[in-house]
Amino acid sequence: MIRLFAGLALPEPHRLRLMGLCAGVPGARWVRPESFHLSLHFIGDIEEGVADDVDAALAMVAAPSFSLALQGAGVFGKTDKARVLWAGVMPNPALIQLQARVESALARAGLAAEPRRFSPHVTLARLRRAPAARVEQFIVDHAQFRAEPFPVEQFILYSSFLSSSGAIYTREAAYALD
């Protein structure tokens, strides 16, 4: 079995900028900067043979390259029960189109569609009993966060290994955008 997801890598300057946001919330398990990414589709645990089908399907995705900008911060879940702190992504039709094409390719390969609506973000931390006031203050403090646009010229198939210190991601394949 292998645990996979499709996503976008972030350039090092953007990972360093995001790292600067990662403080000030007790109960936060901060993501390591080398693990920052934007998920396009979580595939999950699959057999090795199915992984070959996933790779072949993703290799057929055709989409144009584009620029992407990060902006703002937020949470998944209500602030008193927030589960994830994230950095947001400026609205981008090309990103939405790429995600839809990735999902469609994976469906043709026999994988189930993602049940949740696509909400582009970069996870900064997973939260466990974080004080609501500190979570709210984090969002206020970083509401005006902006990072320069960066070019997106490929998307990546990652494997994910869950360890006690957090997930470890490995690039399995890269797919060029037009």
C-alpha positions in Angstrom: 0.0 0.0 0.0 1.1 3.5 -0.7 -0.6 6.8 0.5 -0.7 9.4 -2.3 -1.9 12.9 -3.1 -1.5 15.3 -6.0 -0.4 18.8 -5.2 1.7 21.8 -6.0 5.1 22.5 -4.5 5.9 25.9 -3.2 9.1 27.8 -4.0 11.6 28.1 -1.1 11.1 31.9 -0.6 7.4 31.2 -0.1 8.0 28.4 2.3 10.2 30.6 4.3 7.6 33.4 4.3 5.0 30.9 5.6 7.4 29.6 8.2 7.4 33.2 9.6 3.7 32.9 10.3 4.1 29.7 12.3 4.0 30.7 16.0 1.8 32.0 18.7 -0.9 29.3 19.0 -0.6 26.9 21.9 -1.7 23.4 20.8 -0.6 23.9 17.2 1.5 21.2 15.6 3.2 23.3 13.0 4.0 21.8 9.5 7.7 21.7 8.7 8.6 24.3 5.9 9.8 21.5 3.5 6.3 20.0 3.8 4.3 23.1 2.8 2.3 22.4 -0.4 -1.1 23.0 -1.9 -3.1 19.8 -2.3 -5.1 19.3 -5.5 -6.5 15.9 -4.6 -6.0 13.5 -1.7 -5.9 10.0 -3.2 -5.3 8.0 0.0 -4.0 4.5 0.6 -3.9 2.4 -2.6 -2.2 -0.7 -3.9 1.0 -0.3 -5.8 -0.6 -1.5 -9.1 -3.3 1.2 -8.8 -0.5 3.7 -8.2 0.8 2.9 -11.7 -2.7 3.6 -13.1 -2.8 6.9 -11.1 0.5 7.9 -12.6 -0.6 7.1 -16.1 -3.9 9.1 -15.6 -2.1 12.1 -14.2 0.4 12.1 -17.1 -2.5 12.7 -19.4 -3.7 15.9 -17.7 -3.2 18.9 -20.0 -3.5 22.3 -18.5 -1.8 25.7 -18.9 0.9 26.9 -16.6 -0.2 29.9 -14.4 0.9 32.2 -11.6 -0.4 31.7 -8.0 -0.4 34.0 -5.1 -0.9 33.3 -1.4 -3.0 35.6 0.7 -4.6 35.7 4.2 -5.0 33.1 6.8 -7.9 31.1 8.3 -9.1 27.9 9.9 -11.1 24.8 9.2 -13.7 24.4 11.9 -15.1 27.0 14.2 -12.4 28.9 16.1 -13.3 27.3 19.4 -12.9 23.8 17.8 -10.5 24.7 14.9 -8.7 21.7 13.4 -6.4 23.3 10.9 -4.7 26.7 10.5 -4.0 27.6 6.9 -2.7 30.3 4.5 -5.1 31.1 1.8 -4.7 31.3 -2.0 -5.8 34.2 -4.1 -8.8 33.2 -6.3 -7.4 31.7 -9.5 -9.5 30.2 -12.3 -6.5 28.3 -13.8 -6.0 26.6 -10.4 -9.6 25.5 -10.2 -9.4 24.2 -13.8 -6.2 22.2 -13.0 -7.8 20.7 -9.9 -10.9 19.7 -11.9 -8.8 18.1 -14.6 -6.8 16.2 -12.0 -10.0 15.0 -10.3 -11.5 14.0 -13.7 -8.3 12.0 -14.6 -8.3 10.2 -11.3 -12.0 9.3 -11.7 -11.2 7.8 -15.1 -8.6 5.7 -13.3 -11.3 4.4 -11.0 -10.7 6.5 -7.9 -13.6 8.1 -6.0 -14.1 11.8 -6.2 -13.1 14.0 -3.3 -16.3 14.4 -1.2 -15.3 17.9 0.1 -15.4 21.0 -2.1 -12.0 22.1 -3.2 -10.8 24.8 -0.9 -7.2 25.9 -2.0 -4.9 26.5 1.0 -1.6 25.7 2.5 -1.8 23.9 5.8 0.3 25.7 8.4 -0.7 23.7 11.5 -3.0 21.0 12.9 -4.7 22.1 16.1 -5.5 20.2 19.3 -7.3 22.1 22.0 -5.9 25.4 20.9 -7.4 28.4 22.8 -10.0 30.0 20.7 -8.8 33.5 21.6 -5.3 32.7 20.3 -6.7 31.1 17.1 -8.8 34.2 16.5 -5.8 36.5 17.1 -3.7 34.5 14.7 -6.3 35.0 12.0 -6.5 38.8 12.7 -2.7 39.1 12.8 -2.3 37.4 9.4 -5.4 38.5 7.6 -3.3 40.9 5.5 -0.7 38.3 4.7 0.4 38.4 1.0 3.1 36.7 -0.9 4.3 37.5 -4.4 2.8 35.4 -7.2 4.9 32.4 -8.3 4.8 30.4 -11.5 3.1 27.0 -11.4 4.7 25.0 -14.2 4.0 21.5 -12.9 2.0 19.5 -10.4 3.4 16.6 -8.3 2.3 13.2 -7.2 3.4 12.8 -3.6 3.6 9.8 -1.4 2.9 10.4 2.3 4.3 8.5 5.2 2.8 9.3 8.6 5.3 9.5 11.5 5.1 10.6 15.1 6.8 13.9 14.1 4.3 14.6 11.2 3.8 13.5 7.7 6.9 12.9 5.4 6.2 13.7 1.8 8.2 12.2 -1.2 7.9 13.3 -4.8 6.9 10.3 -6.8 6.3 12.0 -10.2 6.0 15.5 -11.7 3.7 16.5 -14.6 4.5 19.5 -16.7 1.9 22.1 -17.5 1.7 23.6 -21.0 
